[in-house]
Amino acid sequence: MKYVSLDQINDQCVSHNAAIRKKVLLTPGELPHLTQFAQAYFAPDQVANAHQHNDMYEVFFVQSGNGQIVIDGQPHRLNPGICVTVSPGESHEVRNTGKEPLILTYFGLQAQG
């Protein structure tokens, strides 16, 4: 068992943009196939530039704020309550398009191959 609270976790930078902060709740190896479970905080206009992962799926859930995710060139709105899955090899970019922080809870799962 693991019991953890966001207010007890130090924040760290997101690998795709060091200015974007995240709090990691679960790390690789804590659960089978999980690469990470975290919450990211995007200030207005912050962007995690386009990138892809060939070895994992990512799932994003919008806690609050407004933004956009572009997957393989196709834009999709991010509003509270939206859940988006990105498959291995899909290019994706996340941007805060609002005036408030965009808060995403997300996790990655290793692709089975």
Backbone as a ProteinNet text record, in pm:
[ID]
protein_1_A
[PRIMARY]
MKYVSLDQINDQCVSHNAAIRKKVLLTPGELPHLTQFAQAYFAPDQVANAHQHNDMYEVFFVQSGNGQIVIDGQPHRLNPGICVTVSPGESHEVRNTGKEPLILTYFGLQAQG
[TERTIARY]
83.1	0	87.3	39.5	104.1	-4.8	18.7	-75.7	2.4	-40.4	35.2	-61.7	-18.9	-99.5	-21.4	-89.8	-23.9	47.3	-10.5	51.3	179.2	212.2	335.4	444.8	417.4	511.4	576.2	708.1	778.4	753	743	722.4	855.9	847.8	964.6	925.1	1023	991.5	943.4	864.5	819.9	933.6	963.3	1079.3	1070.6	951	934.9	935.5	933.2	941.3	969.3	1090.1	1132	1052.7	984.4	904.5	771.8	725.8	601.1	633	554.2	580.6	484.8	529.9	445.9	477.4	382.4	400.9	375.9	474.6	467.4	416.1	302	240.4	291.1	312.5	365	475	581.2	696.5	712.1	797	816.9	854.2	796.2	825.5	732.6	653.2	561.9	439.8	396.8	287	327.9	289.2	326	278.2	368.1	340.7	321	313.6	294.7	428.8	432.4	555	556.6	438.6	427.7	280.8	249.3	117.8	146	100.6	141.5	33.5	56.7	-30.1	59.5	28.8	108.8	32.7	108.2	52.8	108.4	23.3	63	13.6	103.6	64.2	5.3	-69	-121.6	-11.2	-42.9	45.5	159.8	174.9	281	248.4	354.9	341	439.5	391.2	478.4	486.2	598.1	612.8	586.5	555.6	522.5	633	590.1	681.2	600.4	667.2	598.1	673.9	602.8	661	629.4	729.4	706.5	678.8	702.8	693.4	583.6	496.4	392.6	269.6	160.4	35.7	38.2	-26.5	-45.7	-193.7	-239.6	-378.6	-378.2	-449.3	-457.5	-601.3	-617.8	-748.4	-738.4	-829.2	-826.4	-897.1	-820.1	-874.8	-939.9	-864.5	-916	-839.5	-898.5	-837.1	-882.1	-825.8	-859.9	-733.1	-733.4	-616.2	-647.8	-541.6	-553.7	-446.2	-484.1	-386.7	-394.7	-279.9	-272.9	-211.5	-287.2	-241.7	-230.4	-109.4	-82.5	-143.4	-125.3	-171	-316.5	-392.2	-535.7	-558	-608.7	-630.7	-758.6	-750.7	-865.1	-866.7	-987.1	-1000.9	-978.5	-920.3	-905.7	-984.5	-1088.3	-1172.4	-1188.7	-1226.1	-1243.5	-1334.1	-1288.1	-1363.6	-1326.6	-1247.8	-1206.8	-1095.6	-1105	-1001.3	-954.5	-823.7	-765.2	-659.4	-662.9	-561	-475.6	-344.1	-249.2	-178.7	-181.7	-122.9	26.5	100.2	242.2	261.8	360.9	393.3	313.9	207.4	130.8	201.4	225.7	284.3	178.6	219.3	123.5	191.1	114	158.3	44.8	76.7	-24.6	4.4	-102.4	-88.9	-201.9	-166.4	-267.7	-312.7	-438.6	-493.8	-578.7	-589	-673.1	-595.6	-667	-607.2	-577.8	-619.1	-596.4	-503.1	-445.4	-362.4	-442.2	-376.3	-430.7	-369.4	-453.7	-404.4	-448.8	-349.7	-373.5	-324.1	-407.6	-364.9	-341.9	-225.7	-194.8	-110.6	-114.8	-30.1	12	118.6	167.4	166.8	139.6	141.3	233.1	323.5	414.9	336	372.1	310.3	364.1	276	316.4	353.3	469.1	510.8	583.8
-117.9	0	124	225.7	356.9	460.3	553.7	661.4	791.4	879.5	1001.1	1116.7	1237.4	1357.1	1457.3	1523.1	1622.3	1730.2	1770.8	1879.6	1836.7	1709.6	1660.2	1628.5	1651.6	1617.2	1743.8	1741.1	1853.1	1851.2	1970.7	1974.8	1966.7	1926.4	1914.5	1956.9	1972.4	2018.5	1903.8	1939.5	1846.3	1834.8	1716.4	1696.1	1770.8	1804.2	1869.7	2021.8	2076.7	2220.3	2241.2	2279.8	2291.6	2395.7	2488.3	2589.2	2532.7	2423.3	2359.9	2268.6	2278.6	2204.1	2086.3	1980.2	1863.6	1807.1	1730.5	1654.3	1508.5	1424.5	1284.2	1203.6	1137.8	1056.9	912.9	857.4	722.1	724.2	649.8	647.5	509.8	499.7	370	260.9	145	30.9	13.9	117	104.4	19.7	21.2	-62.9	-118.9	-240.9	-298.2	-210.8	-187.6	-117.1	33.4	85.4	229.2	300.5	404.5	482.9	602	655.1	769.4	803.9	855.2	912.1	1045.5	1155.3	1287.4	1390.5	1510.2	1623.7	1737.6	1793.9	1902	2033	2141.7	2275.9	2364.5	2404.3	2491	2632	2727.9	2868.6	2912.7	3024.1	3072.5	3082.1	3034.8	3035.5	2934.1	2857.4	2757.2	2641.9	2586.1	2479.2	2367.4	2244.4	2127.4	2095.8	2128.9	2119.5	1979.1	1972.2	1845.4	1742.5	1623.7	1511.6	1383	1271.2	1142.8	1042.4	940.5	829.3	702.7	633	511.6	390	404.2	288.3	298	400.8	411.4	486.8	459.6	534.2	641.7	754.8	856.2	888.8	909.6	945.9	1077.1	1176.3	1308.3	1333.9	1382.8	1422.7	1568.6	1652.3	1795.4	1820	1860.7	1895.9	2033.7	2131.5	2268	2345.1	2455.1	2539.6	2500.6	2570.4	2548	2543.6	2457.4	2445.2	2374.3	2327.6	2256.1	2148.6	2032.8	1928.8	1904.1	1902.8	1875.3	1737	1644.6	1506.8	1481.2	1450.6	1429	1539	1664.4	1780.6	1817.9	1737.3	1761.9	1826.2	1951.7	2017	1967.3	1958.4	1919	2009.5	2056.1	2141.6	2062.1	2128.9	2073	2161.3	2104.2	2171.9	2078.1	2129.5	2042.1	1922.4	1805.8	1683.2	1604.5	1664.1	1595.8	1495.6	1378.3	1275.5	1243.4	1243.4	1219	1109.9	1014.6	909.7	932.3	925.5	938.1	803.6	748.6	617.3	628.4	518.1	520	570.1	655.9	707.8	829.4	865.8	984.8	1109.3	1204.2	1330.9	1410.1	1471.5	1550.5	1671	1780.5	1905.4	1957.1	2005.5	2058.4	2204.9	2287.2	2431.8	2482.6	2570.6	2641.4	2760.6	2761.3	2871.1	2966.5	2939.2	3020.4	3122.1	3188.1	3290.4	3237.6	3114.9	3049.9	2930.7	2875.6	2756.3	2640.3	2565.6	2441.8	2329.5	2252.7	2144.6	2011.7	1930.4	1799.5	1690.5	1592.3	1471	1369.8	1303.3	1214.8	1096.2	993.1	876.6	815.6	736.9	665.1	515	440.5	293.5	240.7	151.8	92	16	35	-41	-182.6	-277.1	-417.4	-456.4	-515.3	-545.4	-668.2
0	0	0	-67.8	-64.7	-43.9	45.4	75.5	62.7	-26.7	-52.4	-78.2	-42.8	-62.8	-147.3	-240.5	-324.8	-244.2	-132.4	-54.4	17.3	13.3	76.6	-25.9	-153.6	-259.5	-313.8	-326.9	-389.6	-538.9	-597.6	-741.6	-813.3	-939.8	-1025.4	-1165.7	-1252.8	-1387.6	-1476.2	-1575.9	-1679.1	-1779.9	-1826.5	-1913.4	-2045.7	-2092.3	-2222.4	-2212.9	-2089.3	-2066.9	-1918.8	-1886.1	-1745.9	-1667.7	-1735.1	-1665.5	-1616.2	-1676.1	-1633.3	-1516.6	-1410.4	-1288.1	-1275.2	-1207.9	-1183.5	-1046.3	-994.1	-871.2	-906.1	-882.4	-920.1	-801.5	-820.6	-715.6	-716.4	-834.7	-849.9	-954.4	-931	-1019.7	-1084.5	-1187	-1252.7	-1152.3	-1171.6	-1086.4	-968.4	-936.2	-822.1	-855.2	-980.7	-1028.5	-1164.6	-1196	-1325.7	-1441.8	-1536.6	-1661.5	-1645.8	-1524.3	-1502.7	-1517.2	-1600.2	-1613.5	-1518.7	-1486.5	-1396.9	-1375.6	-1259.9	-1230.6	-1166	-1228.4	-1182.8	-1210.4	-1157.4	-1184.6	-1230.8	-1349.1	-1407	-1399.3	-1383	-1368.8	-1479.5	-1573.7	-1683.8	-1654.1	-1648.7	-1636.7	-1771	-1773.7	-1901.6	-2007.5	-2125.7	-2243.1	-2237.4	-2131	-2127.7	-2221.4	-2279.9	-2379.1	-2349.4	-2354.3	-2360.9	-2509.6	-2571.3	-2715.9	-2768.3	-2897.1	-2962.4	-2941.1	-2904.3	-2882.8	-2893.7	-2890.8	-2894.2	-2809.7	-2769.1	-2693.6	-2772.3	-2813.6	-2892.4	-2805.3	-2674.8	-2586	-2480.7	-2490.2	-2388.2	-2436.9	-2368.2	-2380.5	-2272.7	-2298.6	-2195.2	-2187.1	-2064.2	-2039.5	-1961.7	-2013.8	-1951.8	-1907.7	-1785	-1734.3	-1690.7	-1740.8	-1709.3	-1576.6	-1476.3	-1344.8	-1349.5	-1404.4	-1412.4	-1519	-1559.1	-1660.5	-1800.1	-1897.3	-2037.5	-2120	-2218.4	-2303.2	-2431.7	-2493.9	-2619.8	-2624.2	-2676.3	-2706.3	-2856.3	-2920.5	-3063.7	-3078	-3136.6	-3154.7	-3304.6	-3348.8	-3491.8	-3577.7	-3533.4	-3608.8	-3591.2	-3517	-3496.5	-3358.9	-3352.4	-3223.1	-3154.2	-3021.5	-2938.6	-2816	-2778.7	-2660.5	-2532.3	-2435.1	-2300.5	-2205.4	-2145.4	-2047.1	-1928.7	-1811.8	-1695.7	-1726.3	-1685.7	-1704.7	-1829	-1919.3	-2042.7	-2010.5	-2072.8	-2062.6	-2204.1	-2225.5	-2357.3	-2344.2	-2437.5	-2443.8	-2567.6	-2550.7	-2660.5	-2674.9	-2794.9	-2820.9	-2852.8	-2839.1	-2874.8	-3018.2	-3035.7	-3167.8	-3210.2	-3139.1	-3173.9	-3120.2	-3208.3	-3167.6	-3091.5	-2979.5	-2902.6	-2838.1	-2833.8	-2774.7	-2687.9	-2568.1	-2476.3	-2451.1	-2456.5	-2436.5	-2347.2	-2253.7	-2175.2	-2258.5	-2297.6	-2377.6	-2293.4	-2164.3	-2077.6	-1997.5	-1908.1	-1821	-1681.4	-1652.5	-1523.7	-1545.7	-1439.7	-1457.3	-1518.7	-1604.4	-1658.9	-1575.6	-1509.3	-1423.2	-1483.2	-1518.4	-1577.1	-1483.4	-1457.9	-1390.1	-1501.8	-1499.7	-1611.3	-1566.2	-1651	-1626.2	-1758.4	-1752.4	-1868.3	-1841.4	-1945.1	-1937	-2045.4	-2008	-2106	-2210.4	-2335.6	-2444.3	-2438.9	-2455	-2453.4	-2595.7	-2610.5	-2745.5	-2756.8
[MASK]
+++++++++++++++++++++++++++++++++++++++++++++++++++++++++++++++++++++++++++++++++++++++++++++++++++++++++++++++++

